Amino acid sequence: MADAFPSDPDPDLRGASPDRVRDALRDGDPLPGGRGFAGLLRDPPDREGPVLVRDVLGRQPLFVEREAGDPATGLDPTDPGAWSFDRTDLDDPESVPAGSLTSSTGTERAWSLPDDGPVDPGPGQAAVDEALDAALGDLDAEGGENALAVAFSGGVDSGVVAAAVPDAPCYVAGFDGCHDVAAAREAAAAMELDLRVVEITHDDLVRAVREVAAATGRRNPMDVAIAVPLYLAAEAAAADGIDRLAVGQGADELFGGYSKVADPVGDDRVAAETVRGARTETVRSLPDQLERDVLALRAAGVEPVAPLLDDRIVAAALALPGELLASDGDRKIALRRAAAERVPESVRTADKKAVQYGTYVSRELDRLARRAGFKRRMDDHVGQYLDALLSE
């Protein structure tokens, strides 16, 4: 995966070489290899002038001034200062949509998720096994002393990532007594990993809420509660000299990790009534989630590395039949099978709580809100508390 970290990178294009992005644009290939890309492509095929590009899953955030492209402003979206990888660089940022290109002529979709499956179960599982071997093998090759760490919660997603770089330190953040810290400790002991626990306090929580909101532009309770523990774990890693943090993001969406995917019929959280259809809906939520997570991690001082969002794994997962996603109460079936030789059985089969609950961050935000006078009988009392906190 040579273009994951190009040897002679273009500072205006992240995640892949210009040649690879040009080929992907020319061929309409949504998964050309690597872990996503975004930025300025100066000489796109069959187009005049530069364009902004962002991969089909939005694995690299990219922003443009909202008024760029409006003839009244005279600002071209590709002009220096009109776009950035960091939303805080812009006056009024909006995201470049995943899978699209943006130029002076507007925004157009360039890539869509492949929909060629499902394959038969045997070849499907073999493809996942092969893709996982390749992507995690590349992760091991990228490692170096004190350069790479792992965000670790003790579940199968972070477990397979950590198993690929067993000498890398692992970080987990949470309040005292929370599920994620206990699960991470148990799994780290079984895997003989170096686990570093970041115990969150209310002071840490309030500070991190402000910093996450500033970096991501997200102020709602759900986004904040998800990003805060990730931010605090990354911040601790950066303080230890780590510059890259490997994460397990994408596994739940790609491999059917949600209850709404396992039993979609009658679940009002999804429109689809099949496992594969519901999984597709969750995959389409990734660009918004990844934008939040990547911006929070960068604000904490590390660059995220997401091996389970490697194009080879994405392609293999999207082709899976429903029976290898979720069936009879089991979820992420293909991923758990692929993990059998990589992690202990207790880690391979572990149930994982959503991070905002497993770390107690949602619980403690609720507690702080009530202490500040925002009672549960009030509509969206935690949201009102956050609005007040972030307005101070």
C-alpha positions as CSV (number, residue, x, y, z in Angstrom):
1,M,0.0,0.0,0.0
2,A,2.7,2.4,-1.1
3,D,0.4,5.5,-1.4
4,A,-0.8,5.4,2.2
5,F,2.3,7.4,3.1
6,P,3.7,8.7,-0.2
7,S,7.5,9.0,-0.2
8,D,7.3,12.4,-2.0
9,P,3.9,13.7,-0.8
10,D,2.1,16.6,-2.3
11,P,1.3,18.9,0.6
12,D,-2.1,19.8,-1.0
13,L,-3.2,16.1,-1.4
14,R,-3.4,13.7,1.6
15,G,-3.6,9.9,1.6
16,A,-2.7,9.0,-2.0
17,S,-0.4,10.1,-4.8
18,P,-1.7,12.5,-7.5
19,D,-1.2,9.7,-10.1
20,R,-3.4,7.3,-8.1
21,V,-6.2,9.9,-7.7
22,R,-6.0,10.8,-11.4
23,D,-6.4,7.1,-12.3
24,A,-9.3,6.7,-9.9
25,L,-11.0,9.7,-11.4
26,R,-10.4,8.5,-14.9
27,D,-11.6,5.0,-14.2
28,G,-14.4,5.9,-11.8
29,D,-12.7,3.5,-9.3
30,P,-14.0,4.3,-5.8
31,L,-11.5,2.0,-4.0
32,P,-8.1,2.5,-5.8
33,G,-6.0,1.4,-2.8
34,G,-4.9,3.1,0.4
35,R,-7.0,4.5,3.2
36,G,-8.7,7.4,1.4
37,F,-7.6,10.7,0.1
38,A,-8.6,14.4,-0.1
39,G,-7.2,17.7,-1.2
40,L,-6.3,19.6,-4.4
41,L,-5.7,17.8,-7.6
42,R,-4.0,20.2,-9.9
43,D,-4.3,18.5,-13.3
44,P,-7.4,16.2,-13.3
45,P,-8.1,14.2,-16.4
46,D,-10.6,15.6,-18.9
47,R,-11.1,18.8,-16.9
48,E,-9.7,22.3,-17.1
49,G,-8.1,23.6,-14.0
50,P,-7.6,22.1,-10.5
51,V,-10.3,20.4,-8.5
52,L,-10.8,19.5,-4.8
53,V,-11.4,15.7,-4.3
54,R,-12.5,13.6,-1.4
55,D,-12.7,9.8,-1.4
56,V,-15.9,7.8,-1.3
57,L,-15.9,7.2,2.5
58,G,-14.6,10.6,3.5
59,R,-11.7,9.2,5.4
60,Q,-9.8,12.5,5.0
61,P,-11.8,15.6,6.0
62,L,-11.8,18.5,3.6
63,F,-13.5,21.9,3.8
64,V,-14.3,24.8,1.6
65,E,-15.6,28.3,2.3
66,R,-19.3,28.2,2.0
67,E,-19.4,31.2,-0.4
68,A,-16.6,29.9,-2.6
69,G,-17.9,29.4,-6.2
70,D,-20.5,32.1,-5.8
71,P,-19.9,34.6,-8.7
72,A,-20.7,37.4,-6.4
73,T,-17.7,36.7,-4.2
74,G,-15.2,36.0,-7.0
75,L,-13.7,33.2,-4.8
76,D,-12.8,30.0,-6.5
77,P,-13.1,26.9,-4.3
78,T,-9.6,25.8,-5.3
79,D,-8.0,29.2,-4.5
80,P,-5.4,29.2,-1.6
81,G,-7.3,30.2,1.5
82,A,-10.6,29.0,0.1
83,W,-10.2,25.4,1.3
84,S,-8.4,23.5,4.0
85,F,-8.0,20.1,5.8
86,D,-8.7,22.0,9.0
87,R,-12.1,23.6,9.4
88,T,-10.8,26.2,11.8
89,D,-8.7,27.7,9.0
90,L,-11.8,29.0,7.3
91,D,-14.4,31.6,8.2
92,D,-17.5,29.7,7.2
93,P,-16.5,26.1,6.4
94,E,-18.6,23.4,4.8
95,S,-17.5,19.9,4.1
96,V,-16.6,18.8,0.6
97,P,-19.0,15.8,0.2
98,A,-17.4,12.4,0.2
99,G,-16.9,10.8,-3.2
100,S,-17.1,14.2,-5.0
101,L,-15.0,16.8,-6.7
102,T,-15.5,20.5,-6.3
103,S,-14.3,23.3,-8.6
104,S,-15.3,26.6,-10.0
105,T,-18.1,24.9,-11.9
106,G,-19.6,23.4,-8.7
107,T,-19.7,20.1,-7.0
108,E,-20.2,16.7,-8.7
109,R,-20.2,13.1,-7.6
110,A,-17.2,11.3,-8.9
111,W,-17.4,8.0,-7.0
112,S,-20.1,5.8,-5.5
113,L,-19.8,2.8,-3.2
114,P,-19.5,-0.5,-5.2
115,D,-22.6,-2.7,-5.1
116,D,-21.5,-5.9,-6.8
117,G,-22.2,-8.4,-4.0
118,P,-23.1,-10.6,-2.5
119,V,-20.5,-13.2,-3.1
120,D,-20.8,-16.8,-1.9
121,P,-19.9,-17.3,1.8
122,G,-16.6,-19.3,1.2
123,P,-15.0,-16.8,-1.2
124,G,-16.4,-13.9,0.9
125,Q,-14.7,-15.1,4.1
126,A,-11.5,-15.9,2.2
127,A,-11.4,-12.3,0.8
128,V,-11.8,-10.8,4.2
129,D,-9.1,-13.0,5.6
130,E,-6.7,-12.0,2.8
131,A,-7.6,-8.3,3.0
132,L,-7.1,-8.3,6.8
133,D,-3.7,-10.0,6.4
134,A,-2.6,-7.5,3.9
135,A,-3.8,-4.3,5.6
136,L,-2.6,-5.3,9.0
137,G,0.7,-6.4,7.6
138,D,1.2,-2.9,6.2
139,L,0.4,-1.5,9.6
140,D,3.2,-3.6,11.2
141,A,5.6,-2.3,8.5
142,E,4.7,1.3,9.4
143,G,5.5,0.8,13.1
144,G,8.5,2.2,14.8
145,E,9.7,2.7,18.3
146,N,7.5,5.2,20.1
147,A,5.9,6.3,16.8
148,L,2.7,4.3,16.7
149,A,0.2,3.5,19.4
150,V,-3.3,1.9,19.5
151,A,-6.6,3.2,20.8
152,F,-7.8,0.1,22.7
153,S,-11.1,-0.8,24.2
154,G,-10.7,-4.6,24.5
155,G,-13.1,-5.6,21.7
156,V,-12.4,-7.4,18.5
157,D,-11.9,-4.2,16.4
158,S,-9.1,-2.7,18.4
159,G,-7.9,-6.2,19.3
160,V,-7.0,-7.2,15.8
161,V,-5.3,-3.8,15.3
162,A,-3.3,-4.2,18.5
163,A,-2.3,-7.8,17.6
164,A,-0.7,-6.5,14.4
165,V,1.7,-4.2,16.4
166,P,2.1,-6.0,19.7
167,D,5.0,-3.8,20.8
168,A,3.0,-0.6,20.4
169,P,1.5,0.9,23.6
170,C,-2.3,0.9,23.9
171,Y,-4.4,3.7,25.3
172,V,-7.9,3.7,26.8
173,A,-9.7,6.6,28.4
174,G,-12.7,6.4,30.8
175,F,-14.1,7.3,34.2
176,D,-13.2,5.1,37.2
177,G,-15.0,1.8,37.1
178,C,-16.3,2.1,33.5
179,H,-16.8,-0.9,31.2
180,D,-14.2,0.1,28.6
181,V,-11.3,0.4,31.0
182,A,-12.2,-2.9,32.7
183,A,-12.5,-4.6,29.3
184,A,-9.3,-3.1,28.0
185,R,-7.4,-4.2,31.1
186,E,-8.7,-7.8,30.8
187,A,-7.9,-8.0,27.0
188,A,-4.5,-6.4,27.4
189,A,-3.6,-8.9,30.0
190,A,-4.7,-11.8,27.8
191,M,-2.7,-10.4,24.9
192,E,0.3,-9.3,26.9
193,L,0.0,-5.7,25.7
194,D,1.3,-2.5,27.3
195,L,-1.9,-0.7,28.3
196,R,-1.9,2.9,29.5
197,V,-5.1,4.0,31.2
198,V,-6.3,7.6,31.1
199,E,-8.7,8.1,34.0
200,I,-11.1,11.0,33.1
201,T,-12.1,13.5,35.7
202,H,-14.8,16.1,35.5
203,D,-12.2,18.8,34.9
204,D,-10.8,16.7,32.0
205,L,-14.3,16.3,30.6
206,V,-15.1,20.0,30.6
207,R,-11.8,20.9,29.1
208,A,-12.0,18.2,26.4
209,V,-15.6,19.2,25.5
210,R,-14.5,22.7,24.7
211,E,-11.5,21.5,22.7
212,V,-13.4,18.9,20.8
213,A,-16.2,21.3,20.0
214,A,-13.7,23.9,18.7
215,A,-11.9,21.4,16.5
216,T,-14.9,19.6,15.1
217,G,-17.7,22.2,15.1
218,R,-19.9,19.6,16.8
219,R,-21.8,20.7,19.9
220,N,-24.5,18.0,20.3
221,P,-24.3,15.5,23.2
222,M,-23.8,12.4,21.0
223,D,-20.9,13.7,18.9
224,V,-19.2,15.3,21.9
225,A,-19.6,12.1,24.1
226,I,-18.1,9.9,21.4
227,A,-15.2,12.2,20.5
228,V,-14.1,13.2,24.1
229,P,-12.7,9.8,25.2
230,L,-10.9,9.4,21.9
231,Y,-9.5,12.9,22.2
232,L,-8.2,12.3,25.8
233,A,-6.6,8.9,24.9
234,A,-4.9,10.6,21.9
235,E,-3.8,13.5,24.0
236,A,-2.1,11.2,26.5
237,A,-0.4,9.3,23.7
238,A,0.9,12.6,22.2
239,A,2.3,13.6,25.6
240,D,4.2,10.3,25.5
241,G,5.8,11.2,22.2
242,I,3.4,9.2,20.0
243,D,2.6,10.9,16.6
244,R,0.2,8.3,15.1
245,L,-2.7,6.5,16.7
246,A,-4.1,3.4,15.2
247,V,-7.9,3.0,15.6
248,G,-10.5,0.4,14.8
249,Q,-13.0,2.8,13.2
250,G,-15.2,1.4,10.4
251,A,-15.5,-2.2,11.6
252,D,-19.0,-1.9,13.0
253,E,-20.3,-0.1,9.9
254,L,-18.6,-2.4,7.4
255,F,-19.1,-5.7,9.1
256,G,-22.6,-5.4,10.6
257,G,-21.9,-4.5,14.2
258,Y,-25.1,-2.8,15.1
259,S,-28.4,-4.3,16.3
260,K,-30.3,-2.3,13.7
261,V,-28.3,-4.2,11.0
262,A,-28.8,-7.6,12.7
263,D,-32.6,-7.2,12.9
264,P,-33.6,-4.4,10.6
265,V,-37.2,-5.3,10.1
266,G,-39.4,-2.9,12.0
267,D,-36.4,-0.9,13.3
268,D,-37.1,2.8,12.6
269,R,-33.5,3.6,12.7
270,V,-33.0,2.1,9.2
271,A,-35.2,2.1,6.1
272,A,-33.9,-1.2,4.8
273,E,-35.4,-4.5,5.8
274,T,-32.5,-6.7,4.9
275,V,-29.1,-7.1,6.7
276,R,-27.1,-6.0,3.7
277,G,-29.4,-3.0,3.0
278,A,-29.2,-1.9,6.6
279,R,-25.4,-2.3,6.5
280,T,-25.2,-0.1,3.5
281,E,-27.1,2.6,5.4
282,T,-24.6,2.5,8.2
283,V,-21.6,2.6,5.8
284,R,-23.1,5.8,4.3
285,S,-22.9,7.3,7.8
286,L,-19.1,7.0,7.9
287,P,-18.1,10.3,6.3
288,D,-19.8,12.3,9.0
289,Q,-18.4,10.1,11.8
290,L,-14.9,10.0,10.4
291,E,-14.8,13.8,10.0
292,R,-15.5,14.2,13.7
293,D,-13.0,11.5,14.8
294,V,-10.2,12.6,12.6
295,L,-10.5,16.2,13.6
296,A,-10.6,15.4,17.3
297,L,-7.5,13.1,17.0
298,R,-5.6,15.8,15.1
299,A,-6.5,18.4,17.6
300,A,-5.1,16.1,20.3
301,G,-1.8,16.0,18.5
302,V,-1.8,12.7,16.7
303,E,-2.5,11.5,13.1
304,P,-5.1,8.7,13.0
305,V,-4.3,5.5,11.2
306,A,-7.4,3.4,10.4
307,P,-6.3,0.0,9.0
308,L,-9.8,-1.5,9.0
309,L,-10.8,1.2,6.5
310,D,-8.2,0.1,4.0
311,D,-9.7,-0.1,0.6
312,R,-9.0,-3.8,0.4
313,I,-10.9,-4.5,3.6
314,V,-13.7,-2.2,2.5
315,A,-14.1,-4.0,-0.8
316,A,-14.1,-7.4,0.8
317,A,-16.6,-6.3,3.5
318,L,-19.0,-4.7,1.0
319,A,-19.2,-7.9,-1.0
320,L,-20.2,-10.1,2.0
321,P,-23.5,-11.9,2.1
322,G,-25.8,-11.0,4.9
323,E,-25.2,-14.3,6.7
324,L,-21.5,-13.3,7.2
325,L,-22.5,-9.9,8.6
326,A,-25.1,-10.7,11.2
327,S,-27.3,-13.8,11.9
328,D,-29.0,-15.5,14.9
329,G,-27.9,-12.7,17.3
330,D,-24.2,-12.8,16.2
331,R,-22.7,-9.7,14.6
332,K,-19.5,-9.0,12.6
333,I,-19.4,-12.7,11.8
334,A,-16.8,-12.5,9.1
335,L,-14.5,-10.2,11.1
336,R,-14.7,-12.4,14.2
337,R,-13.9,-15.5,12.1
338,A,-10.9,-13.7,10.5
339,A,-9.8,-12.7,14.0
340,A,-9.7,-16.3,15.3
341,E,-5.9,-16.8,14.9
342,R,-5.1,-13.2,15.9
343,V,-6.7,-12.6,19.3
344,P,-7.7,-14.7,22.3
345,E,-11.2,-16.1,22.2
346,S,-12.4,-13.8,25.0
347,V,-11.4,-10.8,22.8
348,R,-12.7,-12.3,19.6
349,T,-16.2,-12.8,21.1
350,A,-16.4,-9.7,23.4
351,D,-19.4,-7.5,23.3
352,K,-18.6,-3.9,23.1
353,K,-20.6,-1.0,24.5
354,A,-20.9,2.2,22.5
355,V,-17.9,4.4,23.5
356,Q,-20.0,7.2,25.0
357,Y,-21.6,4.7,27.4
358,G,-18.7,2.3,27.9
359,T,-16.5,5.1,29.1
360,Y,-19.2,6.7,31.3
361,V,-18.8,10.0,29.4
362,S,-22.5,10.3,28.6
363,R,-23.4,9.5,32.2
364,E,-21.0,12.1,33.6
365,L,-22.2,14.8,31.1
366,D,-25.7,14.1,32.4
367,R,-24.5,14.5,36.0
368,L,-22.7,17.8,35.2
369,A,-25.8,19.1,33.4
370,R,-28.0,18.3,36.4
371,R,-25.6,19.9,38.8
372,A,-25.6,23.1,36.6
373,G,-29.4,23.2,36.9
374,F,-30.4,21.5,33.7
375,K,-32.8,18.8,34.9
376,R,-33.8,15.7,33.1
377,R,-37.4,17.0,32.8
378,M,-36.1,19.7,30.5
379,D,-36.0,19.0,26.8
380,D,-32.5,18.0,25.7
381,H,-31.1,19.0,29.1
382,V,-27.5,17.8,28.2
383,G,-27.6,19.7,25.0
384,Q,-28.7,22.9,26.8
385,Y,-25.9,22.4,29.2
386,L,-23.4,22.1,26.5
387,D,-24.7,25.2,24.8
388,A,-24.3,27.1,28.0
389,L,-20.8,25.7,28.7
390,L,-19.6,26.4,25.2
391,S,-20.9,29.9,25.3
392,E,-18.9,30.9,28.4
